[in-house]
């Protein structure tokens, strides 16, 4: 049976005060389990990234409760949040955010170091992770010598450092052509299924919906639709069109 | 709780080394920026080293004789400004000083400006130093050539090797002319260079009276040695109270008075010190600007580190390590450049005094400069919102 890894209980995030108040996330309740590949879609400004930041322990909710495994994130102090991120979460960003002065191997090694794995062990694990994302031949390349897709693969290997149970990806295909983007999403989907990881991805790209186990649609800070892949497949088999 | 325990493991030495390694790679990755920072530090190090070196040498020169003479007390004319501006007073004070309790010995000592006739017919201002050749109190301390006993004889003089060029390259045995009187060079000294730039000419007190404008029966200083068992301050107090028309200083007081005059009153020292401080300031600005620009350039990467679990302290470590690496390389290369400049300056007759503790202090200042220059960057990192990394 799949474990619940992330629970959001009527979570809201409010920015500003008085007349300038903006409710970025409004009463969102979710329960996410391991081994799932979940997409979060919605128009710009709908609160997707804020929700991702909340789930990534980079923001604390203004209201509601957020649980990461047994930890109630909303009740923890600021010093503990980085420790939670190190232990449980891997991030993939739209703009890769690799250190330009470090090789692919060193970029991944750095993340491993940060998670307490150092020395030869870190180097070996970094090489394995890069091989896992198909970059075994590009270990010593600097980011400037890699293509967009390759950079995102390095970022993915870095996110996998320390084997976190949760991967949060923010528009990871945004800077890539559609073919490369699809490959990256396929890889993310595979990482969720084969390694029993929760992969939660924010995207604008409707072409990758078919790879997800679940698609959440967000508007004005609220989850307005929740589609499960089984239902979609069943609908497809009945010949219905969305 | 478990998370907290894990934190200590994450902060292992090896991890700290990784942060330093990252700082190094970040720094060397952008070579142009690194070179700009390096030039900034080298500029500051060279300016500080040269200016402080010259300043210390000037200060040492300002009291070179006081510091080398083994007197405990100096009796001078009233309200004297410094050693080089010595004024004559009655020799009677010498005998009064000798009678004072606690005085082991007291000697006359003369310093008077005079003129040296150059081979081309021109004149050079000199400072004639007269001491007692029997006791050798006040005599030059490092003799390169000649026998100091010779100064007992008529107008026999010693000059310093550093002043030979200035005096027309005279050699031992040569006859020269000082205010119309013939004098003979009996020897050469070393390390007795005056602050004013006018060469010291050492001779007996008796000869010095003839070779300067000090009238007979007068002295310019009285040097006093305090007898064992007596406190210097007490003897000074007694002499100050009993001898009228003169001032009494301890060796340390008179040395500092002379240095202070040139350092603070004339502004010569202030000018040198200001240039050194200016170097420090400019260096701080250049390094600060460079490290800040590098931080801004790497903000997204720092944000990423923060997002994946690095603490602010981890990021400070990178910034500080960058500053220290630049400081170390900048100091080492800056010192190398300073040596070259000092060599050139020495050939032009300009000496610097840089004891190891001063070099260490300059290193400390360089490190301080670089670390303080990274404070703005540290502030920026503290305020860094890790959500930044989610923006394209």
Interface residues (C-beta under 8 A of the other chain):
Chain A: X49 X52 X53 X56 X58 X59 X71 X79 X80 X82 X83 X84 X85 X86 X87 X89 X90 X91 X93 X94 X95 X97 X98 X99 X100 X101 X102 X106 X109 X110 X111 X113 X114 X115 X116 X118 X119 X158 X159 X170 X171 X174 X175
Chain B: X3 X4 X6 X7 X9 X10 X12 X14 X15 X18 X22 X25 X26 X28 X29 X298 X300 X301 X303 X304 X305 X306 X307 X308 X309 X310 X311 X314 X386 X387 X389 X390 X392
